[in-house]
Every structure is written in C-alpha cells, then in structure tokens.
C-alpha cells in the first residue's frame, strides 16, 4: 500500500526540536525530495480505501477522500453498465413510459443498490477481519459486495512498480553477452525463470 507508506515516511521525516542541525537538514532534504518525486494520484488513494485497515483515509485531505470515492463509483458504474443484460435494455425501452411515472414508488432501483456498495463498505464494521490479506478479505466480500469486489481486484492487482520487469531485462542482458550469444531463446527463458524464483 503506497499511500500509508508515504504517510509514514512523511511523519518520520518531520523535524523535531531534539534533532541535531545536520539531522534536521537531512530530514528536510529527504522530505522535499519525497514530495517532489512521488505524486500520489486518485488511484493510489482508491487502493488505500479498498484496504479495510485504511478505508477511512484519515491522513488524506477531504478532497483526496472525495476523489478516491468518485473514482470507485465511476468504476462501479462502468462494471454495472457492462454487465447489464441485453434483455433488460430491450424491455426497458418498451416500459420507459410506464416506469417514468411509477419511478417514485420503486423501493430500491438496481443502479442505486450497485452504487450503494461503496457506502455499505465504508459503513461496514471490519473489526472482525483480523487478516492483513486484502485479497482474502475481498474474496469473502464477493457475495455481499459483488461489484465493488470486482473493482477491488482490478485496482489492487496493478503492480505499484515495474521494478520486477526491469530486473528481468537487466538479468537478460547479463545472461546474453558476447560470450553467450549463441544461447537458444528457450534456454534464456529457463535461466530467467530460475533466477526469478530463487530470489
């Protein structure tokens, strides 16, 4: 989780009165560098919100919290629209006139139920979930929050960095050198696989 780690680093890099002048200088420089190099985006806050341990986003500004929730609601809406059956759209055109004047009597329209999943998740007491495994948590929530579970897996499975890929390319460059230029591609793949599993 990127956002809580950044919050932790920023808290640790705050200068205190007991710090020496050198330590204060170093902390200030590190904090400036951190703020300059790392730009948190809405997707980062949405990922933190999808972790039940950080769902309130206490350290985030109200704007950051709102933007994260808007992003999740848009994703929920996209999934809801893409999974709507063609039969529903065909029957809806026939009964549009009837539904218009009867709409105020409907208890819970299906679209509001889907969009309400985020509100239910935010209000839900997650105290009984002692597991730190976010994927396990969302697997258990698939029945009660099906659309939000799909969104959670979409967002949380995106790697935060491309370091693994870059390491593989670097290792590939080390394996294929001028002295080993006649190695077959299958052997290179096997060597890269073995190197990645032994780390």
Secondary structure, DSSP 8 states (H G I E B T S, - for coil): -HHHHHHHHHHHTS--TTS-HHHHHHHHHHHHHHHHH----HHHHHHHHTSTTTTT-TTS-HHHHHHHHHHHHHHHHHHHHHHS-HHHHHHHHHSHHHHHHHGGG-SS-HHHHHHHHHHHHHHS--TT-----HHHHHHHTTTTSHHHHHHHHHHHTS-S--HHHHHHHHHHHHHS-GGGTT--HHHHHHHHHHHHHH-
